[in-house]
Amino acid sequence: MLLAAVLLVISKYHLIQQWVFGTVFSPEMSKTLIVVFSGLFCAFIQLFCLTAILDMLLVAAWMVQRGCTMKRQHHTWARYTIGIAVLLLCAIGVQQAMKVPNVRCIELTLHDLPQGMDGFRLVQMTDLHISRFLNGPWVRQVVARTNALNPDLIVITGDLIDGTPKARRDDVDPLRDLRAKHGVVTILGYHEYYFDASQWTTMFEQLGMVALANARLRIATDVAELVVAGVNDTAALAHGLPGPDAARALSGVSHESLTVLLTHRPVDTAAHTQAGVDLQLAGHTHGGMIPGFDALVICTCMSAMARESGMASLFDWADPPR
C-alpha cells in the first residue's frame, strides 16, 4: 500500500511542479531535489513500460502453453530484477545528463563554397536548457569547451534556457565569455517564448550575442560574404508574436553569398533550398539523448535531406546518450 502511494506521488511529479512552481520547465528548487525527483520519475516511466512488457509476455506464454505457468517466485524475481535495473539505468542516465556535452566534429561539403572558406570553423550549440539543474558552473564548462575549438563563428539554435531572465541571470552569465572571430549569433527556441521572449532577446544581446528574429546578419570574412539568417519559432504565434518568416529573413540576400539559415525546428528544407540557403542548422530533436530513439530522429532527418538538392542540413544534436 505504501509503495503504491509513493509511486502515485512520483507519477504526478510534473503536475506537482506545475502546482508549486507554476511551470514544469523551470522548477526553482535545489539541484539535489531536481536530480532525485526527476530520476525517480524517469524510473517510474521505465518501470511501468518494462512491467507492462513482462506481463504481456507472461500472458502470451500462458496462451501458447496453457497450464504451464511460471512459478510465483519466478514472477517475483523478474520484477525485482526489473526494479533494480531501472534504478541503475536512471542513475546512469542522470549522471550522463549532468555531463558537459561531447564535441561532435562534422566536415561539411558545400557546393560553390567560396575559395578560401575551406576550413571555416562554425560551432553550433543548441538545446542547452540552462536551468537550476544545468546551472552556471556547468555552463562555464560548456563555454570553455566551446572556446577551445577556436571557432570562426558560434551559432545557437534555440532552447538555450529554462526560466525567467531574473531566475537565470547568474546561470547564463558565463555565456558572455564565448569567443569567436565573427561573434555569436542566436535565435529563440520555443522555450524562450514561455519566459518572455523580448526580455530574453535583450538579455542575449547584453551577453554579447546577435539575436536574429526573422532577420539576417552579413559577415564580411577575409575572402567572401557570409550571411547568417535566423527565423522565429512557430511557438511565437501562440504568444502574439510573428511566426517564422524565412522570406523576410532572406530578403535582399544574393544567391552568390554563402547563406546559413538557423531554425529551431528542422522543417521547410525544400522551401529554404529554393530560397538559396546553402546550410540549414536546427536543434529541437535532441537526437542522441535516448539510444534507439536517436536512430529514429537521424533516419527521419536523413530521409528529408535525401529529398533535397544543393543544401546541407544538420538536425542532430550531439548531446550524449542519457
Secondary structure, DSSP 8 states (H G I E B T S, - for coil): -HHHHHHHHHHTHHHHHHHHHS-SS---S-HHHHHHHHHHHHHHHHHHHHHHHHHHHHHHHHHHSTT----HHHHHHHHHHHHHHHHHHHHHHHHHHTS-----------TT--TT-TT--EEEE----BSSSS-HHHHHHHHHHHHTT--SEEEEES--BSS-HHHHHHHHGGGGG---TT-EEEE--HHHHHT-HHHHHHHHHHTT-EE-SSEEEEEE-SSSEEEEEE---GGGGGGTS----HHHHTTT--TTSEEEEEESS---HHHHHHTT-SEEEE-SS-TTSSTTHHHHHHHHHHHHHHT--S-EEE--------
